[in-house]
Amino acid sequence: MFTEYLKNEDSYRCERKFIVSELTKHQIEQIVKFNPEMFSEIYYQRFVNNLYLDTFNRKSYFDAVNGVTVRVKVRIRWYGDLFGKIKNPILEFKIKKGLWSSKKLFSLDKFSINNDLELDGILNILKKSNIPDILKLNLNSLEFSLLNRYKRKYFLSADSNYRITIDSEMEYYQLKAKDNNFLCHTTDSTNTILELKYEQKQDESADKITNFFPFRMTKSSKYINGIERLNLW
């Protein structure tokens, strides 16, 4: 659907993901800070919110589950409060090629997340936005699939070549085309997700970071986790 238009994007980075359940978030942060690459916290801790769009037959979900080599995930992202007026929403097309990923970003008009949230209203905002027509055409065929949020902390290596994010307190909400009350939801307070992110040219040296992690790299997708936890596939 979007793949043919977006697959030639040339700005890719690697994301190595680790799901950790046997350590506290504080213990994970200490492991990061004592890594030989000398990571330090940057920015500030904040909530990340995502509204996912998918086809009626969950193409993005099944592409990810089945390991399709080149795939695209569509979401609207914002930071801070989950509900209420969303002032700076960003439409993201996340393109995956194996471990490598890239994003196409488009600013959207503000909207609200409340009981009046409807698919038609969001599609109308997308239609009026500065997005290539070929993407708008495909967006019009998508449906709400999931709403999620999590708390994120950011760390940067001393040489600024590597970034680590630590995500916790995941929440997942079912979305309907209209009449949303957000009562169907689930939380994950057990797992913490660590991601190591870097540009392609830094790949050969990434092992010097991960070799000091006492946990194994694994596949992880909050979108897949949310869909499966709420039985929405």
N, C-alpha and C positions, 0 to 999 in steps of 0.2 A: 504494500500500500504506500507507505512513505519511504520504503527502503530504496527504491530506485532513484528517488530524488536526493536522498541524504547520504547514500553510502559512500560517495566520493569525498566526503568531508575529510580533510587532511590533518586536522589538529587533534591528535589522539593522545590520551594518557592511559597509564595502567592503573587499575584499582585492585589491590590485593586485599581480600576481606578475611576477617577472623571473627567467628562467633565464640564468645567466651561466657560460660555459665558458672564455672567453678571458682572464679575470683570476683571480688567486689570491684566496683568502678574505681575506687581509690587505689586499690592494688594494681589495676591495669595502668592507671595514670603514672604510678611510681615506676613501673616497668618501662614505660615510654620515656620518662624523664631521665632514667639512668641508662638509656641506650647509648652506646659509644658515639652515635651521630649527634648527641646533645640536642634533644628536642626541648623546646620551650613553648609555653602556651601563648597563643596569639588571639587577637579579636576578643570576643567575650562569649561566654556560654549563652546559647539561645535555643528556642524551640524552632524546629523546621517543620513546615506543614506542606502536605501534598494532596492535591485532588487529581486522581488518575482517570484518564479516559481510555476506553478500549472498545473494540467491536462487540457486537451482540454475542458472538461466539468466543470471546476472550482470546483473540489472536495473540496479543502481546504476552498474555500469561502463558499460553501453550507454547509459543516460540521459545520463551525462557525455560520452561520446564523441559522441553524436548531438546534444548541445546542448539537451536538454530544459529548458525555461525554469525550471520548479519541480521540484526533485529533492531526495532525501534520501539521505544516506550514514550508515551505522551503523558505529561502531567503539568499541572499549574502549581507553582511553588510560591510560598511567601513565608515570612518569619514573624515570630511573636505570637500573638493570640490566635487561637484556632478559629474562634467564633467572633462574629461582629463584622465591622467594616474592614475590608482587606484593601489597603491603600496602594501597595506596590506589587501586585501579582505578576509573575513571570511565567509565560508559557515555555516549557522546555520539551524539546525533542532529544531524547537521549539515545544515541546510536551506539550499539555494542558490536564489536568484532572480537569474539573470544574474550580475552582479558582486557582488551583495549576499548576505550569508550571516548565519545565526544558528545558535545551538546550544541544545539542550535537554540538560541534564546530570543524571545520576543516579548516586549512589554505589553501589558494589557491594561485596560481601564479598570478602575476599582469596582468592587462588587462586595456583597455581604454574604457571609455564611450564617444562615439562620433558618427558621422553619419555612421561610418563603423561597429557599433555594430551589431552582428548577433547572433542568437541563436546557430547556429552550432559551432561558435567559443567558446562560453561559455561552451557548452556541451563537447567540446574537452578538455577544461581546467579541467573540473570536471573529465573526464575520466582519465586524467594523474595524478590526485591528490591522496593523501594518504587517500583514503576513502574505507571502506569495500565494497567488490565486490557486495554484495546484495543491498547496497544503490546505488551504481553506476548503477546497472541494472535498478532500478526504476527511478533514476534521468534522464536517457536517454529518458524516456517517457514524460517528462515535457516540458512545453512551457513557454515563457515569459508571465507574467500576469500584472505586475505593477512595476513602478519605483517611489519611494517617498523619501522625505527628510523632516527634521524638525530640529529646534534648540532646544537643550536640556541643562538644568541646573541640577546639582546634589546636594543633601543635605543629611547629615548623622546625626542621633540622637547622643546625648552625650554619650550614652552607646554603640554606634556602632551596635545596633541590628536592626535598621530600616533605610531604605534608601528611599528617595523621589526623583523622577525625575519630572521636569516640562518641557513639550514639547509645542512649539508654532511655528508659521510660517510654517504650513504644506503645502507641495507641492506634487502634484500627476501627473505622466506622463504616457501616454499610451505607450506600447512597442509592436513592431511587430517583427516577426522572422528576418527580415532584412529591409533595407531602412528606418531606423529610422531618423526622423528629430526633434522629441520631441516637435512638435508644438501643439499636442493635450494634453493639461495639464490644471490643475485647482489648485487654492490655497484656503487655509482656514485661514484667518486672524482673524476670529471671536472667535474660540474656543481655549482654552488652556487645555491640558490634564495633570492632576496630577496623578502619580502612587505611591502608597505606597508598598514597597517590603520588604519581610522579610522571614526568614526560618520558617519551620513548627513548631518548638518548641516555637516560639514567638507569635503564633496565639492568644492565650488566652489573651494576654496583648495588642493586636493591637487596640482594641476599645478605649483605653485611649488616643490614638492619633486621631482617626477619629471622636470621640465625640466632638472634638474642631473644626472640619471643618464645616463651614456654608454652605456646599453643600453636595449633596447626592451621594453615590456610584452608578455607572452605568456601564453597559457593554460598552466596547469601543474597537474597533479594527481599527487601521489606514488602515489595508489592506482592510477590508470591506468598510470603508469610501471611500477609493480611487476607488475601483471597482465600487461602486454605484455612486459616483460623475461623473465618466467618462462613466457610462453605459457600463461596460465591462463584465457583467455576461452573 
